[in-house]
Amino acid sequence: MTEIRLYNSRTRRKETFEPIDPANVRMYVCGPTVYDRAHLGNARPVVTFDVLFRLLRHVYGEGAVTYVRNFTDVDDKINAAAQTRRAAGDPRSLEDLIRERTDETIGWYHADMDALGALRPTREPRATEWIGAMIAMIEGLIAKGHAYAAEGHVLFRVRSYSAYGALSGRSVDDMIAGARVEVAPFKEDPMDFVLWKPSDDELPGWDSPWGRGRPGWHIECSAMAHELLGASFDIHGGGIDLQFPHHENEIAQSCCAHPEGGFARVWMHNEMLQVEGRKMSKSLGNFFTVRDLLDGNWSGGWKVPGEVIRFVFLSTHYRKPMDWTAEKAGDAKRTLEGWHGLVLRKLPDVVPEVTRVDEAVVEALAQDLNTHEALQALHVLAAFADDDEHPKCLKAAQSLADSLAFLGLFNRCFGERTVPVIDPVVAERLAQGLLRLRAAAMKTKDFSIVDAGKTALVAAGIEVRMSKEGVELIPGPDFDPTRLEAIGETFESE
């Protein structure tokens, strides 16, 4: 069995991954708050942990991995969006408006993440469906002295958990000195955080022992993870921005509520994303959603296929800051088009099979999700597949297709394209025209006309291969046959 090594944010070192139960590998990843479209930064943890999900399924078996990613559908921003609709004249109740907004946003999220080639998690719980479990967990924390009720709120006693700060590597006093914490007269300690807060008649709420209210953000993930994965599970993931306070608070309340378990054994965090070397920000004009890219509504101005977005993400290790640039997107598109064109030329009826993934790809991912190294393995496969003289070129083409599919890079946008074909009469005419231009250039030593001819063919989506034996014209994914007649006439007029 492949040995997987993962960087554990909690221990700050790479460790050999040893699941609690190899027949039931369990992973929890913090999902989105569903009030609007997912921006590009939201997509990075989706792709990162989708790759891990695929690797775990490959190593332990498809049915042996449970992946939970939640939807936070109770939040002040969601409430504000619903109240805006009601203020605009919608007569429905706030609850109905909230449900409509969250259903709509979850639909957008699924469509956008599907476009990136991400598999759906095993379970996708909505926070509002687990309020009872959250209330029960809070009651247990109060009974054990780890939480207290005050003025309709329930707060967690941070100092009651001696290991608080271990994940982020800070002491409580240091955090108080350097953090922006909510100051409230009902708090025993500035670092205590909210488990439950009151709701008035204008906000959604649920009945509880502390009055009508709604849960705090942190308790949601702890309760859902416990209900779906148990007191101890294997991996908890999310963006580095969640390490403190969200993940720190999850650990504290979960370990205090269920001391018989250890909550998550391995913590994994992906680094942040930038755009053209700068933090993504609306004020800088470089903020865009995944849908903006897919539809072409961004500074690059072209529709970016989901596989291209995914490829750009995979090009940088998940624990390093990632810089999205138009140049990287363009390079990724050309690479993927080349690979898919190569596979479809060699194997027009190819059916990728993810279970046959190249071993070099698996080994790269097993080393803390080294996706950059995995992509390098694909370059090697493509070189073998493109060599018609290599005895295993067709096998390499199949392996390239299988490995692309395993990495989520052989999907709708590229995988379903038909193989472009040049009319053989036109191809022969163009090839002979280029050969005549080359023969003339050999005499004059001026090859500019030949270069111009090749440039015109490339602009029409054709790869030109010239050798002593002749000319080979290979149509690519952007092949435009309407431009060939004019090119042929130019060749003949020279």
LUMGU-76630 format. One record per residue (C-alpha): residue number from 1; residue in one letter; x, y, z. Coordinates in steps of 0.05 Angstrom, whole numbers, plus 5000, padded with zeros to 4 digits. Layout:
paza i->NUM&aa->A&x->X&y->Y&z->Z
...
This chain:
paza i->1&aa->M&x->5000&y->5000&z->5000
paza i->2&aa->T&x->5024&y->5070&z->4983
paza i->3&aa->E&x->5052&y->5107&z->5044
paza i->4&aa->I&x->5022&y->5176&z->5049
paza i->5&aa->R&x->5059&y->5232&z->5085
paza i->6&aa->L&x->5022&y->5295&z->5105
paza i->7&aa->Y&x->5044&y->5360&z->5139
paza i->8&aa->N&x->5007&y->5365&z->5205
paza i->9&aa->S&x->4996&y->5438&z->5223
paza i->10&aa->R&x->4987&y->5419&z->5296
paza i->11&aa->T&x->5055&y->5384&z->5303
paza i->12&aa->R&x->5088&y->5427&z->5250
paza i->13&aa->R&x->5121&y->5369&z->5214
paza i->14&aa->K&x->5108&y->5317&z->5160
paza i->15&aa->E&x->5081&y->5252&z->5187
paza i->16&aa->T&x->5064&y->5184&z->5159
paza i->17&aa->F&x->4989&y->5182&z->5153
paza i->18&aa->E&x->4960&y->5124&z->5194
paza i->19&aa->P&x->4884&y->5126&z->5195
paza i->20&aa->I&x->4846&y->5108&z->5258
paza i->21&aa->D&x->4809&y->5056&z->5216
paza i->22&aa->P&x->4835&y->5041&z->5146
paza i->23&aa->A&x->4765&y->5016&z->5127
paza i->24&aa->N&x->4734&y->5083&z->5149
paza i->25&aa->V&x->4780&y->5142&z->5134
paza i->26&aa->R&x->4746&y->5206&z->5157
paza i->27&aa->M&x->4759&y->5278&z->5136
paza i->28&aa->Y&x->4724&y->5344&z->5153
paza i->29&aa->V&x->4735&y->5409&z->5114
paza i->30&aa->C&x->4704&y->5476&z->5132
paza i->31&aa->G&x->4657&y->5496&z->5076
paza i->32&aa->P&x->4628&y->5563&z->5053
paza i->33&aa->T&x->4580&y->5612&z->5084
paza i->34&aa->V&x->4527&y->5613&z->5031
paza i->35&aa->Y&x->4507&y->5685&z->5020
paza i->36&aa->D&x->4540&y->5699&z->4953
paza i->37&aa->R&x->4582&y->5671&z->4896
paza i->38&aa->A&x->4647&y->5636&z->4914
paza i->39&aa->H&x->4708&y->5679&z->4898
paza i->40&aa->L&x->4773&y->5650&z->4871
paza i->41&aa->G&x->4804&y->5645&z->4940
paza i->42&aa->N&x->4745&y->5603&z->4964
paza i->43&aa->A&x->4761&y->5552&z->4910
paza i->44&aa->R&x->4832&y->5537&z->4932
paza i->45&aa->P&x->4814&y->5493&z->4992
paza i->46&aa->V&x->4761&y->5459&z->4950
paza i->47&aa->V&x->4813&y->5437&z->4899
paza i->48&aa->T&x->4866&y->5422&z->4951
paza i->49&aa->F&x->4823&y->5375&z->4992
paza i->50&aa->D&x->4790&y->5346&z->4930
paza i->51&aa->V&x->4859&y->5321&z->4909
paza i->52&aa->L&x->4869&y->5291&z->4979
paza i->53&aa->F&x->4800&y->5259&z->4975
paza i->54&aa->R&x->4819&y->5227&z->4908
paza i->55&aa->L&x->4885&y->5203&z->4936
paza i->56&aa->L&x->4854&y->5172&z->4998
paza i->57&aa->R&x->4801&y->5137&z->4955
paza i->58&aa->H&x->4855&y->5110&z->4910
paza i->59&aa->V&x->4897&y->5083&z->4967
paza i->60&aa->Y&x->4843&y->5058&z->5015
paza i->61&aa->G&x->4784&y->5045&z->4968
paza i->62&aa->E&x->4727&y->5089&z->4943
paza i->63&aa->G&x->4678&y->5064&z->4996
paza i->64&aa->A&x->4728&y->5070&z->5053
paza i->65&aa->V&x->4732&y->5147&z->5055
paza i->66&aa->T&x->4681&y->5194&z->5085
paza i->67&aa->Y&x->4691&y->5267&z->5067
paza i->68&aa->V&x->4647&y->5319&z->5102
paza i->69&aa->R&x->4644&y->5392&z->5081
paza i->70&aa->N&x->4591&y->5436&z->5112
paza i->71&aa->F&x->4549&y->5494&z->5090
paza i->72&aa->T&x->4541&y->5551&z->5139
paza i->73&aa->D&x->4471&y->5575&z->5125
paza i->74&aa->V&x->4459&y->5616&z->5188
paza i->75&aa->D&x->4499&y->5680&z->5189
paza i->76&aa->D&x->4491&y->5755&z->5194
paza i->77&aa->K&x->4509&y->5766&z->5121
paza i->78&aa->I&x->4455&y->5716&z->5100
paza i->79&aa->N&x->4406&y->5752&z->5144
paza i->80&aa->A&x->4425&y->5819&z->5113
paza i->81&aa->A&x->4415&y->5792&z->5043
paza i->82&aa->A&x->4346&y->5767&z->5061
paza i->83&aa->Q&x->4327&y->5832&z->5096
paza i->84&aa->T&x->4348&y->5871&z->5034
paza i->85&aa->R&x->4300&y->5830&z->4992
paza i->86&aa->R&x->4244&y->5841&z->5041
paza i->87&aa->A&x->4258&y->5916&z->5043
paza i->88&aa->A&x->4253&y->5916&z->4967
paza i->89&aa->G&x->4181&y->5892&z->4974
paza i->90&aa->D&x->4184&y->5816&z->4977
paza i->91&aa->P&x->4124&y->5798&z->5022
paza i->92&aa->R&x->4150&y->5730&z->5044
paza i->93&aa->S&x->4175&y->5714&z->5114
paza i->94&aa->L&x->4248&y->5724&z->5132
paza i->95&aa->E&x->4256&y->5648&z->5140
paza i->96&aa->D&x->4230&y->5636&z->5070
paza i->97&aa->L&x->4275&y->5689&z->5041
paza i->98&aa->I&x->4335&y->5661&z->5077
paza i->99&aa->R&x->4320&y->5591&z->5053
paza i->100&aa->E&x->4312&y->5615&z->4982
paza i->101&aa->R&x->4378&y->5654&z->4985
paza i->102&aa->T&x->4417&y->5596&z->5014
paza i->103&aa->D&x->4387&y->5545&z->4966
paza i->104&aa->E&x->4404&y->5590&z->4908
paza i->105&aa->T&x->4475&y->5601&z->4933
paza i->106&aa->I&x->4487&y->5527&z->4946
paza i->107&aa->G&x->4465&y->5514&z->4875
paza i->108&aa->W&x->4515&y->5565&z->4849
paza i->109&aa->Y&x->4570&y->5535&z->4892
paza i->110&aa->H&x->4557&y->5465&z->4867
paza i->111&aa->A&x->4556&y->5488&z->4794
paza i->112&aa->D&x->4621&y->5527&z->4802
paza i->113&aa->M&x->4659&y->5473&z->4840
paza i->114&aa->D&x->4634&y->5420&z->4792
paza i->115&aa->A&x->4663&y->5461&z->4736
paza i->116&aa->L&x->4731&y->5458&z->4772
paza i->117&aa->G&x->4727&y->5382&z->4770
paza i->118&aa->A&x->4716&y->5375&z->4845
paza i->119&aa->L&x->4681&y->5312&z->4868
paza i->120&aa->R&x->4621&y->5323&z->4914
paza i->121&aa->P&x->4638&y->5306&z->4987
paza i->122&aa->T&x->4606&y->5245&z->5018
paza i->123&aa->R&x->4564&y->5289&z->5063
paza i->124&aa->E&x->4547&y->5364&z->5058
paza i->125&aa->P&x->4509&y->5382&z->5122
paza i->126&aa->R&x->4474&y->5448&z->5129
paza i->127&aa->A&x->4484&y->5481&z->5197
paza i->128&aa->T&x->4409&y->5495&z->5204
paza i->129&aa->E&x->4396&y->5420&z->5202
paza i->130&aa->W&x->4439&y->5406&z->5263
paza i->131&aa->I&x->4416&y->5459&z->5313
paza i->132&aa->G&x->4393&y->5405&z->5362
paza i->133&aa->A&x->4463&y->5374&z->5363
paza i->134&aa->M&x->4494&y->5442&z->5375
paza i->135&aa->I&x->4447&y->5457&z->5434
paza i->136&aa->A&x->4462&y->5389&z->5464
paza i->137&aa->M&x->4537&y->5401&z->5458
paza i->138&aa->I&x->4531&y->5470&z->5490
paza i->139&aa->E&x->4491&y->5440&z->5548
paza i->140&aa->G&x->4546&y->5389&z->5559
paza i->141&aa->L&x->4600&y->5443&z->5560
paza i->142&aa->I&x->4560&y->5483&z->5612
paza i->143&aa->A&x->4551&y->5421&z->5655
paza i->144&aa->K&x->4626&y->5408&z->5655
paza i->145&aa->G&x->4643&y->5480&z->5673
paza i->146&aa->H&x->4673&y->5498&z->5605
paza i->147&aa->A&x->4617&y->5547&z->5586
paza i->148&aa->Y&x->4570&y->5595&z->5620
paza i->149&aa->A&x->4505&y->5631&z->5604
paza i->150&aa->A&x->4502&y->5707&z->5608
paza i->151&aa->E&x->4448&y->5755&z->5584
paza i->152&aa->G&x->4419&y->5707&z->5533
paza i->153&aa->H&x->4488&y->5687&z->5509
paza i->154&aa->V&x->4529&y->5625&z->5523
paza i->155&aa->L&x->4604&y->5633&z->5522
paza i->156&aa->F&x->4662&y->5584&z->5523
paza i->157&aa->R&x->4713&y->5592&z->5580
paza i->158&aa->V&x->4778&y->5593&z->5541
paza i->159&aa->R&x->4822&y->5587&z->5603
paza i->160&aa->S&x->4786&y->5523&z->5622
paza i->161&aa->Y&x->4822&y->5488&z->5566
paza i->162&aa->S&x->4897&y->5487&z->5582
paza i->163&aa->A&x->4919&y->5469&z->5512
paza i->164&aa->Y&x->4885&y->5529&z->5479
paza i->165&aa->G&x->4933&y->5561&z->5429
paza i->166&aa->A&x->4971&y->5497&z->5412
paza i->167&aa->L&x->4948&y->5497&z->5339
paza i->168&aa->S&x->4966&y->5569&z->5325
paza i->169&aa->G&x->5026&y->5569&z->5372
paza i->170&aa->R&x->5005&y->5627&z->5416
paza i->171&aa->S&x->4991&y->5636&z->5490
paza i->172&aa->V&x->4924&y->5663&z->5513
paza i->173&aa->D&x->4956&y->5726&z->5542
paza i->174&aa->D&x->4994&y->5739&z->5478
paza i->175&aa->M&x->4930&y->5732&z->5439
paza i->176&aa->I&x->4894&y->5781&z->5483
paza i->177&aa->A&x->4950&y->5831&z->5475
paza i->178&aa->G&x->4953&y->5826&z->5399
paza i->179&aa->A&x->4884&y->5805&z->5377
paza i->180&aa->R&x->4821&y->5843&z->5363
paza i->181&aa->V&x->4772&y->5810&z->5410
paza i->182&aa->E&x->4700&y->5829&z->5422
paza i->183&aa->V&x->4693&y->5866&z->5487
paza i->184&aa->A&x->4627&y->5853&z->5523
paza i->185&aa->P&x->4606&y->5867&z->5595
paza i->186&aa->F&x->4578&y->5796&z->5603
paza i->187&aa->K&x->4644&y->5762&z->5586
paza i->188&aa->E&x->4685&y->5733&z->5644
paza i->189&aa->D&x->4748&y->5739&z->5601
paza i->190&aa->P&x->4761&y->5778&z->5536
paza i->191&aa->M&x->4782&y->5714&z->5500
paza i->192&aa->D&x->4717&y->5677&z->5515
paza i->193&aa->F&x->4678&y->5665&z->5452
paza i->194&aa->V&x->4605&y->5658&z->5436
paza i->195&aa->L&x->4571&y->5590&z->5431
paza i->196&aa->W&x->4500&y->5617&z->5429
paza i->197&aa->K&x->4471&y->5686&z->5419
paza i->198&aa->P&x->4401&y->5715&z->5425
paza i->199&aa->S&x->4356&y->5730&z->5365
paza i->200&aa->D&x->4302&y->5783&z->5363
paza i->201&aa->D&x->4238&y->5778&z->5323
paza i->202&aa->E&x->4272&y->5805&z->5262
paza i->203&aa->L&x->4324&y->5750&z->5259
paza i->204&aa->P&x->4320&y->5674&z->5251
paza i->205&aa->G&x->4324&y->5636&z->5316
paza i->206&aa->W&x->4311&y->5570&z->5352
paza i->207&aa->D&x->4285&y->5556&z->5421
paza i->208&aa->S&x->4338&y->5536&z->5471
paza i->209&aa->P&x->4348&y->5533&z->5547
paza i->210&aa->W&x->4378&y->5603&z->5542
paza i->211&aa->G&x->4321&y->5633&z->5503
paza i->212&aa->R&x->4307&y->5641&z->5429
paza i->213&aa->G&x->4373&y->5649&z->5392
paza i->214&aa->R&x->4422&y->5620&z->5342
paza i->215&aa->P&x->4490&y->5585&z->5346
paza i->216&aa->G&x->4558&y->5618&z->5342
paza i->217&aa->W&x->4600&y->5600&z->5282
paza i->218&aa->H&x->4651&y->5556&z->5316
paza i->219&aa->I&x->4603&y->5508&z->5350
paza i->220&aa->E&x->4571&y->5490&z->5283
paza i->221&aa->C&x->4631&y->5453&z->5255
paza i->222&aa->S&x->4646&y->5418&z->5321
paza i->223&aa->A&x->4575&y->5391&z->5328
paza i->224&aa->M&x->4569&y->5369&z->5256
paza i->225&aa->A&x->4638&y->5336&z->5256
paza i->226&aa->H&x->4621&y->5298&z->5319
paza i->227&aa->E&x->4553&y->5275&z->5293
paza i->228&aa->L&x->4579&y->5252&z->5226
paza i->229&aa->L&x->4651&y->5230&z->5240
paza i->230&aa->G&x->4654&y->5215&z->5315
paza i->231&aa->A&x->4695&y->5242&z->5374
paza i->232&aa->S&x->4760&y->5225&z->5337
paza i->233&aa->F&x->4772&y->5227&z->5263
paza i->234&aa->D&x->4831&y->5230&z->5216
paza i->235&aa->I&x->4838&y->5297&z->5181
paza i->236&aa->H&x->4810&y->5367&z->5189
paza i->237&aa->G&x->4825&y->5417&z->5134
paza i->238&aa->G&x->4813&y->5489&z->5113
paza i->239&aa->G&x->4847&y->5553&z->5093
paza i->240&aa->I&x->4903&y->5582&z->5135
paza i->241&aa->D&x->4858&y->5641&z->5152
paza i->242&aa->L&x->4815&y->5593&z->5193
paza i->243&aa->Q&x->4871&y->5567&z->5236
paza i->244&aa->F&x->4857&y->5622&z->5287
paza i->245&aa->P&x->4807&y->5632&z->5316
paza i->246&aa->H&x->4759&y->5583&z->5283
paza i->247&aa->H&x->4800&y->5519&z->5285
paza i->248&aa->E&x->4831&y->5536&z->5352
paza i->249&aa->N&x->4761&y->5545&z->5381
paza i->250&aa->E&x->4736&y->5481&z->5348
paza i->251&aa->I&x->4791&y->5441&z->5382
paza i->252&aa->A&x->4778&y->5472&z->5450
paza i->253&aa->Q&x->4703&y->5462&z->5452
paza i->254&aa->S&x->4706&y->5393&z->5419
paza i->255&aa->C&x->4760&y->5365&z->5465
paza i->256&aa->C&x->4724&y->5393&z->5527
paza i->257&aa->A&x->4656&y->5367&z->5504
paza i->258&aa->H&x->4683&y->5298&z->5486
paza i->259&aa->P&x->4747&y->5285&z->5526
paza i->260&aa->E&x->4743&y->5212&z->5507
paza i->261&aa->G&x->4763&y->5232&z->5436
paza i->262&aa->G&x->4819&y->5272&z->5405
paza i->263&aa->F&x->4778&y->5309&z->5353
paza i->264&aa->A&x->4822&y->5312&z->5289
paza i->265&aa->R&x->4889&y->5277&z->5288
paza i->266&aa->V&x->4918&y->5314&z->5228
paza i->267&aa->W&x->4906&y->5388&z->5213
paza i->268&aa->M&x->4919&y->5413&z->5143
paza i->269&aa->H&x->4916&y->5485&z->5119
paza i->270&aa->N&x->4924&y->5514&z->5049
paza i->271&aa->E&x->4958&y->5581&z->5041
paza i->272&aa->M&x->4925&y->5644&z->5015
paza i->273&aa->L&x->4916&y->5667&z->4943
paza i->274&aa->Q&x->4938&y->5730&z->4908
paza i->275&aa->V&x->4921&y->5760&z->4840
paza i->276&aa->E&x->4979&y->5787&z->4798
paza i->277&aa->G&x->5022&y->5792&z->4860
paza i->278&aa->R&x->4972&y->5830&z->4903
paza i->279&aa->K&x->4920&y->5812&z->4954
paza i->280&aa->M&x->4853&y->5801&z->4920
paza i->281&aa->S&x->4810&y->5861&z->4936
paza i->282&aa->K&x->4750&y->5897&z->4906
paza i->283&aa->S&x->4784&y->5964&z->4919
paza i->284&aa->L&x->4843&y->5942&z->4876
paza i->285&aa->G&x->4798&y->5918&z->4820
paza i->286&aa->N&x->4827&y->5848&z->4821
paza i->287&aa->F&x->4770&y->5813&z->4858
paza i->288&aa->F&x->4731&y->5762&z->4818
paza i->289&aa->T&x->4689&y->5700&z->4830
paza i->290&aa->V&x->4698&y->5631&z->4800
paza i->291&aa->R&x->4638&y->5645&z->4756
paza i->292&aa->D&x->4670&y->5710&z->4731
paza i->293&aa->L&x->4728&y->5669&z->4705
paza i->294&aa->L&x->4684&y->5615&z->4675
paza i->295&aa->D&x->4642&y->5668&z->4639
paza i->296&aa->G&x->4700&y->5713&z->4619
paza i->297&aa->N&x->4681&y->5771&z->4664
paza i->298&aa->W&x->4751&y->5786&z->4690
paza i->299&aa->S&x->4811&y->5828&z->4670
paza i->300&aa->G&x->4836&y->5773&z->4623
paza i->301&aa->G&x->4772&y->5779&z->4583
paza i->302&aa->W&x->4768&y->5706&z->4561
paza i->303&aa->K&x->4727&y->5648&z->4587
paza i->304&aa->V&x->4772&y->5605&z->4630
paza i->305&aa->P&x->4753&y->5531&z->4630
paza i->306&aa->G&x->4747&y->5499&z->4699
paza i->307&aa->E&x->4805&y->5452&z->4684
paza i->308&aa->V&x->4850&y->5511&z->4670
paza i->309&aa->I&x->4833&y->5543&z->4738
paza i->310&aa->R&x->4846&y->5476&z->4771
paza i->311&aa->F&x->4912&y->5467&z->4734
paza i->312&aa->V&x->4936&y->5536&z->4757
paza i->313&aa->F&x->4919&y->5516&z->4829
paza i->314&aa->L&x->4956&y->5450&z->4823
paza i->315&aa->S&x->5018&y->5483&z->4796
paza i->316&aa->T&x->5033&y->5512&z->4865
paza i->317&aa->H&x->5040&y->5470&z->4928
paza i->318&aa->Y&x->4980&y->5479&z->4974
paza i->319&aa->R&x->5023&y->5503&z->5032
paza i->320&aa->K&x->5054&y->5560&z->4991
paza i->321&aa->P&x->5020&y->5626&z->4974
paza i->322&aa->M&x->4991&y->5621&z->4904
paza i->323&aa->D&x->4991&y->5678&z->4853
paza i->324&aa->W&x->4938&y->5677&z->4800
paza i->325&aa->T&x->4961&y->5712&z->4736
paza i->326&aa->A&x->4933&y->5717&z->4666
paza i->327&aa->E&x->4999&y->5690&z->4640
paza i->328&aa->K&x->4994&y->5627&z->4683
paza i->329&aa->A&x->4923&y->5617&z->4660
paza i->330&aa->G&x->4943&y->5623&z->4587
paza i->331&aa->D&x->5002&y->5574&z->4596
paza i->332&aa->A&x->4956&y->5525&z->4632
paza i->333&aa->K&x->4905&y->5528&z->4576
paza i->334&aa->R&x->4958&y->5514&z->4523
paza i->335&aa->T&x->4987&y->5457&z->4562
paza i->336&aa->L&x->4920&y->5423&z->4574
paza i->337&aa->E&x->4898&y->5433&z->4502
paza i->338&aa->G&x->4963&y->5402&z->4479
paza i->339&aa->W&x->4955&y->5342&z->4525
paza i->340&aa->H&x->4883&y->5330&z->4506
paza i->341&aa->G&x->4897&y->5339&z->4433
paza i->342&aa->L&x->4954&y->5289&z->4438
paza i->343&aa->V&x->4911&y->5238&z->4473
paza i->344&aa->L&x->4853&y->5245&z->4425
paza i->345&aa->R&x->4899&y->5240&z->4364
paza i->346&aa->K&x->4929&y->5176&z->4390
paza i->347&aa->L&x->4866&y->5147&z->4420
paza i->348&aa->P&x->4804&y->5179&z->4390
paza i->349&aa->D&x->4757&y->5133&z->4430
paza i->350&aa->V&x->4796&y->5138&z->4495
paza i->351&aa->V&x->4758&y->5123&z->4559
paza i->352&aa->P&x->4799&y->5148&z->4619
paza i->353&aa->E&x->4801&y->5103&z->4680
paza i->354&aa->V&x->4823&y->5135&z->4745
paza i->355&aa->T&x->4843&y->5069&z->4777
paza i->356&aa->R&x->4899&y->5062&z->4726
paza i->357&aa->V&x->4934&y->5127&z->4745
paza i->358&aa->D&x->5009&y->5131&z->4733
paza i->359&aa->E&x->5047&y->5110&z->4795
paza i->360&aa->A&x->5093&y->5171&z->4791
paza i->361&aa->V&x->5032&y->5215&z->4799
paza i->362&aa->V&x->5008&y->5176&z->4860
paza i->363&aa->E&x->5077&y->5177&z->4892
paza i->364&aa->A&x->5082&y->5253&z->4882
paza i->365&aa->L&x->5014&y->5265&z->4915
paza i->366&aa->A&x->5031&y->5217&z->4971
paza i->367&aa->Q&x->5087&y->5265&z->4990
paza i->368&aa->D&x->5043&y->5318&z->5022
paza i->369&aa->L&x->5002&y->5330&z->4959
paza i->370&aa->N&x->5061&y->5351&z->4915
paza i->371&aa->T&x->5016&y->5370&z->4857
paza i->372&aa->H&x->5072&y->5407&z->4821
paza i->373&aa->E&x->5112&y->5342&z->4818
paza i->374&aa->A&x->5050&y->5305&z->4795
paza i->375&aa->L&x->5042&y->5353&z->4736
paza i->376&aa->Q&x->5116&y->5342&z->4719
paza i->377&aa->A&x->5101&y->5267&z->4714
paza i->378&aa->L&x->5047&y->5284&z->4663
paza i->379&aa->H&x->5097&y->5322&z->4621
paza i->380&aa->V&x->5140&y->5258&z->4620
paza i->381&aa->L&x->5080&y->5216&z->4598
paza i->382&aa->A&x->5063&y->5266&z->4544
paza i->383&aa->A&x->5134&y->5263&z->4516
paza i->384&aa->F&x->5131&y->5187&z->4511
paza i->385&aa->A&x->5061&y->5189&z->4481
paza i->386&aa->D&x->5082&y->5240&z->4428
paza i->387&aa->D&x->5141&y->5197&z->4405
paza i->388&aa->D&x->5113&y->5153&z->4350
paza i->389&aa->E&x->5177&y->5113&z->4350
paza i->390&aa->H&x->5170&y->5094&z->4423
paza i->391&aa->P&x->5143&y->5023&z->4429
paza i->392&aa->K&x->5096&y->5043&z->4486
paza i->393&aa->C&x->5071&y->5110&z->4459
paza i->394&aa->L&x->4998&y->5086&z->4458
paza i->395&aa->K&x->5004&y->5059&z->4529
paza i->396&aa->A&x->5034&y->5126&z->4551
paza i->397&aa->A&x->4975&y->5163&z->4518
paza i->398&aa->Q&x->4926&y->5120&z->4556
paza i->399&aa->S&x->4964&y->5131&z->4621
paza i->400&aa->L&x->4964&y->5206&z->4607
paza i->401&aa->A&x->4889&y->5205&z->4598
paza i->402&aa->D&x->4880&y->5163&z->4661
paza i->403&aa->S&x->4924&y->5208&z->4702
paza i->404&aa->L&x->4890&y->5271&z->4677
paza i->405&aa->A&x->4823&y->5242&z->4697
paza i->406&aa->F&x->4850&y->5223&z->4765
paza i->407&aa->L&x->4873&y->5294&z->4777
paza i->408&aa->G&x->4806&y->5322&z->4754
paza i->409&aa->L&x->4836&y->5350&z->4690
paza i->410&aa->F&x->4800&y->5308&z->4637
paza i->411&aa->N&x->4729&y->5333&z->4641
paza i->412&aa->R&x->4676&y->5367&z->4599
paza i->413&aa->C&x->4712&y->5427&z->4570
paza i->414&aa->F&x->4768&y->5387&z->4539
paza i->415&aa->G&x->4751&y->5313&z->4545
paza i->416&aa->E&x->4688&y->5316&z->4502
paza i->417&aa->R&x->4718&y->5354&z->4443
paza i->418&aa->T&x->4718&y->5318&z->4377
paza i->419&aa->V&x->4785&y->5307&z->4344
paza i->420&aa->P&x->4797&y->5364&z->4294
paza i->421&aa->V&x->4814&y->5340&z->4224
paza i->422&aa->I&x->4843&y->5378&z->4164
paza i->423&aa->D&x->4815&y->5361&z->4096
paza i->424&aa->P&x->4871&y->5317&z->4066
paza i->425&aa->V&x->4870&y->5355&z->4000
paza i->426&aa->V&x->4877&y->5421&z->4035
paza i->427&aa->A&x->4931&y->5393&z->4081
paza i->428&aa->E&x->4972&y->5368&z->4022
paza i->429&aa->R&x->4965&y->5435&z->3987
paza i->430&aa->L&x->4989&y->5473&z->4048
paza i->431&aa->A&x->5047&y->5425&z->4060
paza i->432&aa->Q&x->5071&y->5430&z->3988
paza i->433&aa->G&x->5065&y->5506&z->3992
paza i->434&aa->L&x->5109&y->5507&z->4054
paza i->435&aa->L&x->5160&y->5461&z->4020
paza i->436&aa->R&x->5164&y->5508&z->3960
paza i->437&aa->L&x->5174&y->5568&z->4005
paza i->438&aa->R&x->5229&y->5530&z->4042
paza i->439&aa->A&x->5264&y->5510&z->3977
paza i->440&aa->A&x->5264&y->5582&z->3955
paza i->441&aa->A&x->5290&y->5606&z->4022
paza i->442&aa->M&x->5347&y->5556&z->4019
paza i->443&aa->K&x->5372&y->5593&z->3957
paza i->444&aa->T&x->5361&y->5664&z->3982
paza i->445&aa->K&x->5379&y->5649&z->4056
paza i->446&aa->D&x->5318&y->5690&z->4075
paza i->447&aa->F&x->5271&y->5647&z->4115
paza i->448&aa->S&x->5225&y->5703&z->4136
paza i->449&aa->I&x->5172&y->5680&z->4086
paza i->450&aa->V&x->5174&y->5610&z->4114
paza i->451&aa->D&x->5168&y->5636&z->4185
paza i->452&aa->A&x->5109&y->5680&z->4165
paza i->453&aa->G&x->5074&y->5619&z->4134
paza i->454&aa->K&x->5084&y->5577&z->4197
paza i->455&aa->T&x->5059&y->5635&z->4240
paza i->456&aa->A&x->4996&y->5640&z->4198
paza i->457&aa->L&x->4983&y->5565&z->4207
paza i->458&aa->V&x->4995&y->5569&z->4282
paza i->459&aa->A&x->4946&y->5627&z->4286
paza i->460&aa->A&x->4895&y->5581&z->4252
paza i->461&aa->G&x->4905&y->5529&z->4307
paza i->462&aa->I&x->4954&y->5483&z->4270
paza i->463&aa->E&x->5019&y->5456&z->4297
paza i->464&aa->V&x->5072&y->5455&z->4242
paza i->465&aa->R&x->5126&y->5402&z->4243
paza i->466&aa->M&x->5179&y->5409&z->4188
paza i->467&aa->S&x->5235&y->5360&z->4177
paza i->468&aa->K&x->5278&y->5334&z->4120
paza i->469&aa->E&x->5225&y->5283&z->4105
paza i->470&aa->G&x->5169&y->5334&z->4095
paza i->471&aa->V&x->5116&y->5375&z->4131
paza i->472&aa->E&x->5066&y->5349&z->4182
paza i->473&aa->L&x->5006&y->5393&z->4200
paza i->474&aa->I&x->4970&y->5376&z->4265
paza i->475&aa->P&x->4905&y->5411&z->4282
paza i->476&aa->G&x->4897&y->5432&z->4355
paza i->477&aa->P&x->4836&y->5447&z->4398
paza i->478&aa->D&x->4832&y->5518&z->4370
paza i->479&aa->F&x->4835&y->5496&z->4297
paza i->480&aa->D&x->4798&y->5543&z->4251
paza i->481&aa->P&x->4788&y->5512&z->4181
paza i->482&aa->T&x->4758&y->5576&z->4154
paza i->483&aa->R&x->4826&y->5610&z->4152
paza i->484&aa->L&x->4861&y->5556&z->4111
paza i->485&aa->E&x->4838&y->5578&z->4041
paza i->486&aa->A&x->4868&y->5647&z->4050
paza i->487&aa->I&x->4933&y->5618&z->4076
paza i->488&aa->G&x->4937&y->5570&z->4017
paza i->489&aa->E&x->4927&y->5627&z->3968
paza i->490&aa->T&x->4983&y->5666&z->4002
paza i->491&aa->F&x->5031&y->5607&z->3995
paza i->492&aa->E&x->5016&y->5601&z->3921
paza i->493&aa->S&x->5025&y->5676&z->3908
paza i->494&aa->E&x->5094&y->5678&z->3938
